[in-house]
Amino acid sequence: MKRTFGIKNDQFWNPAISWTNKYKNHDPAQGEKFFGSTTFLAWTTDGFHFTQAIRNVGIIGGVSIVFPRKVKWYWYVRDYVINAVIFGMANFTAQAIIK
């Protein structure tokens, strides 16, 4: 018996088939389903990328406000952007080296 926890959309949550959501008619030969679906908007196309995006926002946000201090709100935004860039560069470097 398959446990679904109330979620029955395999096309979104099953990584074996959800990767095809990025492409027109689920066919890579037909190109992107919409602008950015294979790059910066990939997190909107399947459960794997969606949950990774939520995880990354939490990690970067947590690191940005781990040391509370009395500063203007935009300092937190600046810290978040700096941390996001560092996180992205480290992630890209690690994936480029591993592949």
Backbone as a chain_set.jsonl record, in Angstrom:
{"seq": "MKRTFGIKNDQFWNPAISWTNKYKNHDPAQGEKFFGSTTFLAWTTDGFHFTQAIRNVGIIGGVSIVFPRKVKWYWYVRDYVINAVIFGMANFTAQAIIK", "coords": {"N": [[0.844, -1.184, 0.0], [0.579, 2.149, -0.892], [1.755, 5.014, 0.763], [0.387, 8.151, 0.96], [-0.134, 10.419, 2.409], [-2.251, 12.124, 2.011], [-1.56, 13.494, -0.252], [-1.809, 13.303, -3.612], [-0.701, 13.861, -6.045], [1.283, 12.638, -8.144], [2.671, 13.517, -10.373], [3.789, 15.894, -9.606], [5.148, 15.334, -7.188], [6.602, 12.911, -7.374], [9.854, 12.082, -7.913], [10.858, 10.55, -9.996], [9.321, 11.042, -12.217], [8.593, 13.71, -12.119], [10.509, 15.523, -12.953], [10.073, 16.021, -15.593], [8.223, 18.015, -15.723], [9.226, 20.483, -16.319], [9.26, 20.876, -18.998], [7.672, 21.451, -22.216], [4.728, 19.701, -22.785], [5.819, 17.656, -21.299], [8.146, 16.832, -22.545], [11.489, 16.913, -23.163], [12.644, 17.52, -25.652], [10.977, 19.387, -26.768], [11.483, 21.749, -25.546], [11.593, 24.435, -23.013], [8.882, 24.661, -20.663], [7.897, 27.08, -19.751], [9.265, 30.407, -19.589], [12.293, 30.258, -17.92], [11.782, 27.87, -16.63], [13.58, 25.779, -16.563], [15.716, 26.782, -15.266], [16.11, 29.376, -13.21], [13.488, 29.325, -12.23], [12.938, 26.718, -11.672], [12.25, 25.669, -9.223], [9.526, 25.891, -9.037], [8.422, 23.829, -10.448], [8.466, 21.151, -9.585], [8.172, 18.872, -6.765], [10.609, 18.179, -5.523], [12.489, 20.277, -6.136], [10.991, 22.372, -5.102], [10.828, 21.84, -2.303], [13.539, 21.959, -1.726], [14.035, 24.66, -2.213], [12.528, 25.876, -0.174], [13.946, 24.88, 2.03], [16.475, 26.092, 1.585], [15.851, 28.839, 1.771], [15.144, 28.927, 4.455], [17.578, 28.17, 5.713], [19.356, 30.217, 4.872], [17.988, 32.458, 5.805], [17.957, 31.911, 8.561], [20.692, 32.002, 9.176], [21.115, 34.644, 8.628], [19.797, 36.059, 10.635], [20.757, 35.125, 13.012], [22.256, 36.299, 15.002], [20.805, 38.429, 16.86], [20.375, 41.914, 16.724], [20.144, 45.427, 17.336], [19.348, 47.004, 14.697], [18.668, 48.769, 11.639], [15.957, 47.634, 9.538], [16.722, 47.123, 6.906], [19.315, 46.276, 7.038], [19.17, 43.61, 7.723], [18.064, 42.615, 5.386], [20.157, 43.173, 3.626], [22.15, 41.498, 4.773], [20.899, 39.039, 4.315], [20.904, 38.903, 1.497], [23.671, 38.92, 0.975], [24.408, 36.515, 2.279], [22.873, 34.738, 0.743], [24.113, 34.944, -1.76], [26.686, 33.979, -1.158], [26.013, 31.369, -0.313], [24.895, 30.399, -2.703], [27.118, 30.543, -4.437], [28.874, 28.75, -3.173], [27.376, 26.389, -3.343], [27.144, 26.091, -6.147], [29.89, 25.845, -6.81], [30.561, 23.479, -5.428], [28.896, 21.626, -6.76], [29.861, 21.853, -9.355], [32.439, 20.877, -9.091], [32.022, 18.289, -8.175], [30.595, 17.09, -10.286]], "CA": [[0.0, 0.0, 0.0], [1.361, 3.379, -1.011], [1.367, 6.065, 1.71], [0.389, 9.417, 0.241], [-0.318, 11.524, 3.356], [-3.238, 13.037, 1.45], [-1.041, 14.123, -1.47], [-1.931, 12.29, -4.652], [-0.203, 14.376, -7.304], [2.587, 12.039, -8.45], [3.364, 14.292, -11.394], [4.536, 16.951, -8.927], [5.945, 14.865, -6.06], [7.425, 11.737, -7.668], [11.041, 12.552, -8.631], [11.12, 9.745, -11.188], [8.597, 11.602, -13.364], [8.318, 15.143, -11.972], [11.519, 16.337, -13.643], [9.565, 16.361, -16.927], [7.315, 19.159, -15.616], [9.905, 21.689, -16.801], [9.25, 20.895, -20.462], [6.384, 21.432, -22.909], [4.158, 18.35, -22.928], [6.727, 16.75, -20.57], [9.116, 16.323, -23.52], [12.654, 17.808, -23.232], [12.918, 17.908, -27.032], [10.104, 20.508, -27.119], [11.976, 22.958, -24.888], [11.046, 24.846, -21.716], [7.433, 24.835, -20.551], [7.756, 28.531, -19.663], [10.555, 31.072, -19.406], [12.949, 30.02, -16.643], [11.367, 26.623, -15.99], [14.713, 24.869, -16.393], [16.805, 27.475, -14.567], [15.826, 30.051, -11.949], [12.137, 29.018, -11.748], [12.788, 25.266, -11.574], [11.645, 25.351, -7.927], [8.061, 25.887, -9.161], [7.975, 22.774, -11.346], [8.316, 19.832, -8.959], [8.286, 18.832, -5.315], [12.002, 18.134, -5.09], [13.05, 21.618, -6.172], [10.195, 23.208, -4.216], [11.258, 21.643, -0.916], [14.906, 22.472, -1.622], [13.949, 26.123, -2.132], [12.08, 26.194, 1.186], [15.083, 24.596, 2.912], [17.513, 27.099, 1.386], [15.379, 30.109, 2.338], [15.252, 28.788, 5.909], [18.991, 28.175, 6.113], [19.923, 31.553, 4.656], [17.313, 33.368, 6.737], [18.436, 31.628, 9.913], [22.056, 32.51, 9.308], [21.068, 36.107, 8.551], [19.281, 36.679, 11.862], [21.191, 34.308, 14.138], [22.743, 37.191, 16.045], [19.913, 39.601, 16.864], [20.966, 43.184, 17.119], [19.245, 46.532, 17.048], [19.752, 47.729, 13.496], [17.569, 49.031, 10.711], [15.466, 46.425, 8.872], [17.399, 46.866, 5.637], [20.571, 45.554, 7.309], [18.828, 42.186, 7.643], [17.909, 42.313, 3.958], [21.522, 43.15, 3.092], [22.78, 40.264, 5.243], [20.262, 37.915, 3.624], [21.396, 38.884, 0.12], [25.08, 38.494, 1.032], [24.422, 35.086, 2.599], [22.322, 34.0, -0.398], [25.148, 34.913, -2.792], [27.733, 33.061, -0.684], [25.433, 30.028, -0.354], [24.776, 30.022, -4.108], [28.458, 30.318, -4.984], [29.395, 27.51, -2.591], [26.603, 25.292, -3.916], [27.567, 25.954, -7.543], [31.259, 25.332, -6.824], [30.536, 22.073, -5.015], [28.291, 20.815, -7.82], [30.751, 21.863, -10.527], [33.582, 20.031, -8.791], [31.539, 16.894, -8.053], [30.198, 16.562, -11.604]], "C": [[0.889, 1.247, 0.0], [0.841, 4.413, -0.031], [1.481, 7.408, 1.009], [0.263, 10.618, 1.162], [-1.274, 12.576, 2.795], [-2.786, 13.736, 0.176], [-1.027, 13.067, -2.568], [-1.385, 12.737, -6.0], [1.202, 13.84, -7.575], [3.366, 12.859, -9.464], [4.175, 15.429, -10.779], [5.517, 16.385, -7.909], [6.86, 13.681, -6.35], [8.647, 12.149, -8.49], [11.356, 11.756, -9.895], [10.425, 10.322, -12.419], [8.438, 13.117, -13.297], [9.334, 16.034, -12.678], [11.033, 16.751, -15.026], [8.622, 17.563, -16.903], [7.929, 20.442, -16.173], [9.733, 21.898, -18.305], [7.834, 20.872, -21.031], [5.957, 19.987, -23.13], [5.047, 17.275, -22.302], [7.777, 16.124, -21.484], [10.297, 17.298, -23.629], [12.972, 18.287, -24.647], [12.091, 19.118, -27.462], [10.501, 21.809, -26.412], [11.259, 23.261, -23.573], [9.526, 24.997, -21.767], [7.08, 26.315, -20.468], [9.131, 29.116, -19.389], [11.1, 30.82, -17.998], [12.61, 28.692, -15.994], [12.504, 25.626, -15.819], [15.871, 25.518, -15.646], [16.3, 28.077, -13.256], [14.404, 29.832, -11.421], [11.887, 27.516, -11.643], [12.113, 24.859, -10.268], [10.122, 25.322, -7.998], [7.544, 24.674, -9.907], [7.804, 21.405, -10.694], [8.607, 19.897, -7.465], [9.707, 18.847, -4.811], [12.603, 19.53, -5.047], [12.297, 22.574, -5.249], [10.65, 23.078, -2.759], [12.704, 22.088, -0.704], [14.907, 23.988, -1.476], [13.515, 26.559, -0.743], [13.216, 25.983, 2.181], [16.141, 25.691, 2.805], [17.112, 28.452, 1.957], [15.488, 30.067, 3.864], [16.683, 28.847, 6.409], [19.57, 29.58, 6.008], [19.3, 32.561, 5.609], [17.783, 33.165, 8.162], [19.83, 32.154, 10.157], [22.043, 34.037, 9.347], [20.616, 36.749, 9.853], [19.702, 35.916, 13.113], [21.706, 35.167, 15.301], [21.871, 38.44, 16.073], [20.628, 40.842, 17.385], [19.986, 44.285, 16.735], [19.811, 47.35, 15.893], [18.516, 47.973, 12.648], [17.207, 47.743, 9.974], [16.254, 46.098, 7.611], [18.767, 46.214, 5.836], [20.341, 44.05, 7.264], [18.668, 41.747, 6.189], [19.291, 42.226, 3.303], [22.24, 41.861, 3.494], [22.218, 39.043, 4.531], [20.804, 37.797, 2.205], [22.849, 38.411, 0.08], [25.172, 36.997, 1.302], [23.893, 34.241, 1.445], [23.361, 33.881, -1.51], [26.25, 33.93, -2.398], [27.244, 31.612, -0.76], [25.344, 29.534, -1.801], [26.123, 29.722, -4.741], [29.045, 29.016, -4.455], [28.685, 26.294, -3.183], [27.025, 25.042, -5.367], [28.964, 25.345, -7.626], [31.298, 23.846, -6.464], [29.966, 21.184, -6.114], [29.186, 20.757, -9.058], [31.947, 20.933, -10.309], [33.159, 18.557, -8.753], [31.199, 16.309, -9.411], [31.367, 16.441, -12.47]], "O": [[1.823, 1.366, 0.793], [-0.361, 4.675, 0.02], [2.552, 7.766, 0.519], [0.53, 11.741, 0.735], [-1.128, 13.767, 3.067], [-3.554, 14.494, -0.416], [-0.321, 12.063, -2.469], [-1.59, 12.052, -7.002], [2.193, 14.505, -7.274], [4.596, 12.891, -9.419], [5.151, 15.88, -11.378], [6.623, 16.91, -7.776], [7.824, 13.474, -5.613], [8.498, 12.53, -9.652], [12.058, 12.254, -10.776], [10.886, 10.117, -13.542], [8.173, 13.75, -14.319], [9.036, 17.192, -12.971], [11.526, 17.733, -15.581], [8.259, 18.078, -17.961], [7.203, 21.392, -16.467], [10.027, 22.976, -18.823], [6.913, 20.342, -20.409], [6.737, 19.16, -23.602], [5.027, 16.12, -22.728], [8.243, 15.014, -21.228], [10.123, 18.406, -24.138], [13.525, 19.375, -24.81], [12.456, 19.806, -28.416], [9.905, 22.856, -26.666], [10.446, 22.476, -23.086], [8.963, 25.408, -22.781], [6.085, 26.755, -21.044], [10.052, 28.398, -19.001], [10.441, 31.132, -17.006], [13.103, 28.406, -14.903], [12.396, 24.711, -15.003], [16.897, 24.878, -15.416], [16.085, 27.347, -12.288], [14.144, 30.132, -10.256], [10.738, 27.09, -11.537], [11.469, 23.812, -10.209], [9.483, 24.775, -7.099], [6.33, 24.495, -9.998], [7.058, 20.575, -11.213], [9.207, 20.852, -6.971], [9.993, 19.459, -3.782], [13.168, 19.927, -4.028], [12.896, 23.484, -4.676], [10.834, 24.08, -2.068], [13.056, 22.547, 0.383], [15.69, 24.539, -0.703], [14.07, 27.509, -0.19], [13.427, 26.807, 3.07], [16.647, 26.166, 3.822], [17.936, 29.139, 2.56], [15.877, 31.053, 4.49], [16.969, 29.499, 7.412], [20.2, 30.072, 6.944], [19.994, 33.418, 6.158], [17.987, 34.133, 8.896], [20.12, 32.691, 11.226], [22.869, 34.65, 10.023], [21.012, 37.877, 10.149], [19.07, 36.048, 14.161], [21.589, 34.772, 16.461], [22.168, 39.413, 15.38], [21.38, 40.795, 18.359], [19.105, 44.08, 15.9], [20.629, 48.252, 16.079], [17.444, 47.433, 12.924], [18.051, 46.863, 9.804], [16.436, 44.926, 7.28], [19.322, 45.654, 4.89], [21.209, 43.298, 6.821], [19.082, 40.652, 5.81], [19.557, 41.315, 2.52], [22.865, 41.208, 2.658], [22.958, 38.123, 4.183], [21.13, 36.697, 1.76], [23.21, 37.589, -0.762], [25.926, 36.288, 0.635], [24.402, 33.149, 1.193], [23.476, 32.828, -2.136], [26.694, 33.135, -3.226], [27.973, 30.732, -1.216], [25.678, 28.384, -2.088], [26.258, 28.759, -5.496], [29.65, 28.258, -5.213], [29.322, 25.285, -3.486], [27.239, 23.895, -5.76], [29.199, 24.434, -8.419], [31.983, 23.058, -7.115], [30.496, 20.104, -6.373], [29.257, 19.727, -9.729], [32.407, 20.278, -11.245], [33.876, 17.689, -9.251], [31.488, 15.139, -9.663], [31.244, 16.016, -13.618]]}, "num_chains": 1, "name": "protein.A"}
